[in-house]
């Protein structure tokens, strides 16, 4: 019997651990959170009503002629149960009854050869001992409802082609799904709960309270009188509570999802010989000396708590469900949230795209404070004035339309400045610092543009001339030091020697700066840089007759972003453009102004 009990406990523990492990994995919990029913409350309560029997020194079922219903008493009780899952639960019980026994009800004769006392008188009958005692049991048991998981069978979903779908791919809020017979699921008619007839078993620990009253004959005519010494020893050892191990077997049937009934048999293993108050008085050395036990046969009525109607099977009861006909999630009171942004679809302006609450569920991808629906440049942070598009120079012309995105300009010139105010934007003006006319390409009679083959000599068109680039540095000091470096000196020597071989050239020396500081200061600094380089060429014997120095300030950046010091250093520079005079056709008499 002990081995059987050990096997039973281990088997129940293994199944409980396996099922709880399955229910506890993150993957399962994530799936269960997607519109899965709660399957009712975790609690159930009930009451017992039935009969009790006992096996004591004055009563044994089936021995000495004792009948099954001999010394039967009314039993009653209450219980509460907590469900770990649909198969396993922890059950607390209170059971009350009375146990009794009476030698005088034993008909005899002795059917067991070991019962050698009073054989002639009909065994125990003429001994005439009897007892009665109230019995109260408080117990805690682990219960295994073997078929309990079949009360809520898993629904299988199929697509229109009859293919079975994975649970994680099912969205009950928006999809149409079929059963295995090809019929469309109507979730208002599906009854997830199935009534079952299920056997169950249980084992636990109980504290049994008794107060026995043994009754012995007072004369030899009434029966056998026990030794006063042994009676007093029984009274001395008598306790009020004893620990027992109850074992339960039963059969459960569901009348409805809320109400069920159990037919149950329950017994305890021997742990004391004092339930009847008789131990030492019956202390034989043979099989007649045995421990006392008791049994119950009851009908239990149970009620599952928290069962509420949930017609969309999303785990939120209809009375608490704002969207009772559409499966949703608990955090949104049963309403769906397709994009998972915490805003229910019914108030989400962008229900299929995760967004922000301040924009009614619509996103702001570039985090510029302008929702994507109103943002012309949704992936690039911009300004409200630019309808979500950036305007790096703040001139009111967004970068995507601004031809000069790092220079404050005018909208009519597509974001480019007109420094000299001649209505010719600097990017098209051959003389951006001198007010001029279209006929002179932005220059005037005193400051004509230098034109060869239809192209102008200015830094905006410097790519059309032979360009030499040198002299950059991270500061003005480094710029000056760079001009005195061996590499630059070698470069200047080479260019100077080439220029001295021919008089058919024009040398334009353009100075540039980055955008740090005031524009006026940068303009003056760029002119100084150009003149410093011109001085170096003059020192090498290059004629100044065909040498032009121009300061362009910060208007023509080599790197329009200037994101770091490296980019700024590229703009602290001097560029050389060398033109061949022979390119001219009818401009040989053109005067060059310095």
N, C-alpha and C positions, 0 to 999 in steps of 0.2 A: 504493500500500500504506500509506503514512504517513497519508493522508487517511482510509482505512478504519479504521486503528488509532485515530485521533483520534475518529472518529465512535463507534466501539465503546466507548471509554473514557467519553466524555461521556454516551452512552446508559445505560451501566451506572451511572454516578454519579447521573444523574437519577432512575433507578428506585430506587436504594438510598436516596437522600435522601427521595423521596416516600413510600416505605414506612416508613422510620424516623420521618418526621414524623407519619404516621398513628398509628404505634404509641406515639408519645411524648406525644400530646396528653392533657391531664388527663381529658377526657371519656372517651377510649378506655381509659386506665389505670383509671379508676374502674369502667368496665363490666367490664374484664378481671378486676378484683379481686372481682367478684361471681360466684363459682363458675365461673370459666373455667379450662380445662385449661392446663397449662404447656406442652404439646406437646413434652415431652422436654427433654433438656439442651441447652445451647448448644454443647456440644463433641462432636466425632467424631474418631476416629482410624482409620488404615488402613495397608495396605502395598500396594506395587506389585510386579508381576512381569510381565516382557515382554521385548521386543527393542529394540535400538538400531541406528541407522544413522548414517552421517556423510557429509558432502559436503565433500571436501578436494581437495588437488592431485593425489592419487593414487587418488581414488575419486569417481566421480560417477554417481548412479543414472540409468540411461537413456541415458548417453553412452558412447561407445566400446565399446558392447556390455555395459556394466555391468548386471547383473541386480538385481531388487528384493531378493533375499536374499543378494546378494554382500556380503561383509564385515559380515554381521549378527552382533551380539553380545548376550549375555544382559544384561538390565537388571533392576534391583531398586530398591526404595526404601521409605521410610516417610513418613507425612504426619500432620498434625494440623490440624483445621479448627475455627474459631470461627464460629458462626452469628449474624449480626446479626438475621436473621429467617429464615423458611423459604425465601426466594429468594436472599439474598445472604450470602456468607461470606468470611472471610479464611483462606487456606490456606497452610500452611508445608510445604514438601516437601524431602526428601532423596532424590536419585536417584544411583545408582552404576552404572557400566558400563565397557566398554572400547571405544575407537574405533580403527579400523585402516584401512589402504589398501595396495594392492600393484599396481604397474603390470603385473606379470607375469600377473595374472589377467584383464587386459583383452584380449578376443579380437580387437578391431578388425575390419575396417579402419576408418579414420576415417570417421565419418558426417557430420562437420562440417567444412566447408571452411576454417574458421579454425584447425583443428588442423593446422598445416602442418609441425610438426616430426616427423621420423621417419615420413613418410608411407609411404615404401617399406617400412619395417620394421614397419608396423602400429601407428603412433602411439605411445602410451605404453608398450605392452607391452615393446618392446625397450629402453626407457629403464631399466626395471628398478629404479625407486625404490620404496621402501615405508616405512611407519612403523607404530608402535603406541603407544598411550598410555592410561593409566587416565583416567577422567573422573568427577568428583564434582560434583554440582550442589546448591547450597543456594538455595532460592527462596521468595519470598513473593508470592502472587497473589490478586487479587480475583476471586471466582468467582460467576457468575450461574446459578443453577439455575432454568431458565425456568418450569417447571411445579411448582416446589417447594411453592408455597402450596396446591396442591390435595391435598397429603397430609393436611391437616387442614381439610377443608371446613367452613365455618361452618354450624352447625345452625340451622335455621329453626323457630321455635316457633309453633304455632297454638292458638287456644282451641277450645272445644267447638263453636263455630259456624263454624269454619274460617277465622276472621280471623287474619291474620298479626300477631304481637305484636312490639313493639319489645324489643330486647334488655334495655334498662334496666327494663322492666316484668316481667321473668321472675325468679321466685324458685324455684329448683329444689328448695329444701328443703321447701316447703310446697305448691307449685302442682302441678296436673295439666296436662300439655301434650301436644299432638298433633303428628304430622307432617302433611305436606301431603295424605296419603292418609286422614287422619282416624283414624289409629291412635295409641293412647296410647304415649308414649315409655317404654320400660323402660331406664333408664340403666345397669342391670347387663348389658344385652345389646348396647347401642349400641357399635360400634367406631368411634371418632372417626378413627382412622388409616386412610388409604386408600393401598394400594400403587400406585405410579405409575412409568411409563416416561417419563423426562424428559431432554431434551437440556440440556447446560450448556456454557458457554464461560468462559474465564478469560484474564487477562493480568496480568503482574507483572514482577518484577525478579529476576535470578538471578546468583549468583556461581559461576563455573565454574572448577574446579581441574583442571589437566592437567599431565602430565610426559611430553611426547612423546620418542620415540626414532627419529629418521630413520635409515634404512639406505640407503646408496648403494653402487653397484658399486665394486670396487677395481681391476678390470681392464677394458679396453675390450671384451674378449670377453663380460664379464658384462652390460655396458650402458654408458650414458653416465655419465662421471665429472663431477660438478659442480665449479665453481671453489671452491678452498679458501677464498679470500677471502670468497665469498658464504656459504659454510657457516658460517664463523666469525662473520659478521655476523648470521646467523640465531640462532646460539647467544648472541650478545651481546644481542639484542633479546627473546629468549625470556622470557616471564613464567610464573608459576605459576597466576595467577588472572585471569579476565577477566569483565567485566560483560556480561550478555546480557538480552534481553527475550524471555521465553518466552510463547508463545500456546498455549492448550489448548482442544480441543473434545472433547466426550465424550457418552456416553449412559448415564444412570443408571437402574438398576432396583432396586426395593425387594423384597428377599426377605422381609423382615418389618419391623416398626417399628424394630428394633434394627440389622438387618444389610442392607447394600446392596452392589451391585457396580457398577463403572464400566468401560466400554470406552473407552479414552482415546488420543487422538493428541496429541503434544506436540512442538513444534519451536521453534527460536530463530532470531532474525534475525542476519545477519552482523555481527560486531563486531571480529573479528580474523582474520588469515591465518596465525596461528601455533599453531592447535590441533594441527596435524600437524608443527610444527617447521620447516616449509618456507615461506619467504616470499621472501627475496631470491634464493634459488636458482631460483625460478620466477617472477621478476618480469618478466613480459612487458608490453608496452604495449597489448596487445589483450585480448580477452575471456577469454583463457586465465588471466589473473591475477584471482583472485576470492577473497573471504573464505571461511572455513571455517564450516560449520554442523553441527548434529547433530539427530537426531530420536528420539522414543520412541513405541513402540506398546505399551501396557501394559493389563493387566487389574488393576483396583484392587478390593480387598476393604475395605469400610468398616464401622465399628461405632459406633453412636451411644451416647454415654455417658449414664448417668442415667435411662434409660427404665425406669420402674417401673410396676407395675399400679396403676391409679387408677380403680376401678369406679364411683365417683360423680362423676368428672370435675370435681373441685373444685381440682385443682392440688396436692393433698397425697397422696402415695403411700399405698397401703393399709397398708403396714408402719408408717407414721408417723401414720396417720389414726385418731383415737379413735372417730370416727363414720364408718366407711368406706362405709356405705350411704346416708348423708344428705349432700348437698353442703354444705360449710361454708367456713370461712375459715382461712388459714394461721396467723394469730396465735392461734387457738384449737384448733390441731392438727386441723383439718378438721371441727370441729363448728360448727353454725349459730348465729348470733346475730341473731335476727329484729329486735330493737329497737336493735341497734348500741351497746349499753352496755358491751361488752367482757366480758360474762358469757354463757357458752354456754347455749343454751336448756335443756339437760338439767339444769342446776343453778339456772336462773333462775326464781325464784318468780313473777315477772311478765314472762314472755318477750315480750309484745307492747308493753310500756311501758318506756322507758328509765329505768333506776334506778341505785342505788348498790350497790357490792359489800358494804358493811357491812349492808345490808338484803336481801341475797341477790337483788339485781337489781330490787328494788321502789323506787319513787321516794319522795322527801320534798319535795313541791312547795314548801312554805313554809319549808324549811330550819330547822325547829325541833327537829330531832333525833328526830322521831317519824314513822315511815313512814306513808304515806297510808292503807294498809290498816287501821291502828290509830288514825288521826287523825280525830277527829270533825269538826274544822275544818281540812281539808287545805290550804286556801289562805290561812289566817291563822296566823301564828306563835303558838304557845301553849306551855303547860307540860305536863309529864308528869302532874301531879296533875289538870289539867283535861282529860286525854285529848286533848291537842293544841289545845285552845281557849284563848284568852287570858283572863287574869284581871287586869285593869289595876290594881285596888286590892289584890290579893293576899289577899282575904278568903275564898278557897276556893269562891266562886261565880263561874262563868265569865261573861264579859261578855254572852253571848247570853241568859243567864237572869237577869242582875243588873239590878234596877231602878235601882240606884244604883252604876253601874260605876266611879265615881271616888271612892267613899266606902267605907271599910272597914265592912262590915256583917255581918249574921248570916244564916246559911243559911235559918233559919225565916222571915225577913222578906225572902227573895229578894235578899239582898245589901245591904239598906238598914240603916243603923244605928238603934239605939234609945238615944239619948244619955241620956235621963233615966231609962231602965230601967223604964218603965211598961208594957212589952210592947206598946206601940203604936209602929210604925216611924216614924222622923222624917218620911218622905214623906207619912204620913197623920196626923201629930200636929200639932194647931193650936198646941200649946205644947211644942216639941221639947226645950226646956231645963228644963221643969218637969214633975215626975212627976204624972200625972193619970189620968183614967178615960175609958172609952169614952163615958159619958154626957155628958162635957164635951169630947168630941173630943180627948182627950189633955190637957186642962187640968183644973183643980180649982176648988173654991169660991173660992179666993183669986185664981186666975188663970183666969177664964172665957174661953171663946173668943168672939170677936165675930162674930155670925152675922147675915147679911142674906139673905133669900130662899133660905135653905138653904145658903148658901156662907160660907166662913170667911175672915176677914182674916188671912192669913199669906202669906209669900212663895211658898209652894208653890202657892197658888191666886190669886196676884196678878193673873193674866191676866183674872180676872173683875171686877176693879175698874178704874177709870180710872187708868191707870198713867203716871207721868212718870219718865223715866230720864235721869239726868245725873250728872256728877261723876267719870267714869272717868279713869284716868291710868296711865302706866307705872310710877309710884312714888307713895308717900304724899305726897311734896313736890309732885309734879305734880297729885295729887288736890286738895290744898289750894289750889294755884294755880288749878286749874280752877274751883273754887267762886267764886273772886274774878274770873274772867274776865267780860268785858262780856256775852258771850252768856248765861252762867249767871245773872248778875245780872238781865238783862232777863227771863229765864225766871222767876226767883223773884219779881220785881216783878209780873209778869203774874198768876201763880198767887195771890200774896198779895192782890192787888186783887180777884180773883174770890172768894176765900174771905171777905173782909171784907164782901162784899155780902149774905151770907146766914149764918145760924147753923145751918142744916140740913145740916151736913156732919160727917164724921169724917175726920181726916187721919192716915194711918199712914205713918211715915217708917222705912223699913227699910234698915239698913246691911249691906254685904256685903264680903267680902275674897276674894282668891285662896287657893290651897292652900299657898303658900310659908310656912314657919315652923310653929310649934307651934299646935295647934287652940285652946288656951286664950288664947294671945296674940292670935290672929285674932278670937276672940270679943270680947275687950275692945276691939280696934281697930274692929270693926264697930259697936259701941255708941257709941264716940266719934264715928265718922263720922255716925251718925244724929243724935246730939245737936248736932253742929256745924251740920248743915243746919237742925235745929229752932231753933237760936239765930238763924240768919239770918232765918227766917220770923218769929220773935218780934220781932226788931229792926224788921221791916216792919209790926208792929202786928197780927199774926195771934194770936188768942187761943190760949193753951196748954190751955184746958179740954178741947177736943175734938182734941187732938194727942197721938198715941202714938208713941214712939220705940222701935224694936226692933233689936237686933243679932243678925244671923243667922250671923255668922262665915263659915265656908267651906262651909256645908251646901247652899246653893242656888246652884249655879254657872250662870252664863249660858252658858258654853261648857264642856261636859263634858270635852272633850279637853285643853284648856289646852296645846296643842302649842307655842305660841310666846308672845312678849311681848304680841302684839296680843290674844290670847285671854285672857291674864291680866289685861290692862288692863280688859277688859269686866267682870271680876269685882270690881275695885276700884271700887265704885259705891254709889250710894244710889238707892233706888226710892221714889216717892211713890204711895200709893194713896188716892184721894179717894172716900169713900162718902157717899151721900145718906141722911140719917137717915130720910127718909120711906119708904124701902124697907121698914123694919120694920113689922110688923103687930102682933103681940102682945108685942113685946120693948121697948116704949118705957120701961119701968122698969128696963131692964138697966143695971147700974152698970159703968162703964168704969174699969178699973184701969190706972194708969200704972206 
